[in-house]
Amino acid sequence: ALGAMLATITGDDLRAIRDRALLAIGMAAALRRSELVALWIDDVELPTEGLRLLIGRSKTDQSGEGAVVAIPEGRRIRPKALLIAWTEAAMDAARQLNNPLISFNGGPLFRRLTRGGELTADPMSDRAVARLVQRCAAAAGFDPVEFAGHSLRSGFLTEAARQGASIFKMRDVSRHKSVQVLSDYVRDAELFRDHAGSRFL
């Protein structure tokens, strides 16, 4: 589904480059909307294997210790390449604006853009993420009612379960405290796999 949604974002203007990176990172790291818009530039590391994100305080991390999530380079969605394209485009845009308040050397990673598509210093809102997800879902032929900001997170878990990932590997990314939620994704993905009646029905 994400590949189809990304394909609906055409062009190479700042908004298109940002939106592709946002969707890819949101799914690849199984992030909640609030976590996605709370990412700062300094929260990203670029090891050769892919990306490392430091996720700060979240719903399941009330002590605010944070967690590190690894994102592989990827061959299909290629989240690292999409994020690098966004950071380079944003840096260029910030240089052209020549406004020290809108520098891209620090601050929020995913920025709000003006109606005219200019970079700002402000982070995107989580509502803007939900609208983007629903808009791309509708454009890709999916029911937008079923898609909200949480769909990037649940989309990762659904696909990981479908591809046979273990609950523990899924939890490395999703950071769920309990495996119960994750076991529901796996059970759903395996409903028809090796079905008890497959040999006689």
Salt bridges, closest charged atoms under 4 A:
ASP12 OD1 - ARG20 NH2 3.27
ASP19 OD1 - ARG18 NH2 2.90
GLU35 OE2 - ARG32 NH1 2.69
GLU35 OE2 - ARG175 NH2 2.61
GLU45 OE1 - ARG52 NE 3.06
ASP92 OD1 - ARG95 NH2 2.48
ASP122 OD2 - ARG112 NH2 3.05
GLU159 OE1 - ARG162 NH1 2.82
ASP184 OD1 - ARG187 NH1 2.85
GLU190 OE2 - ARG193 NH1 3.41
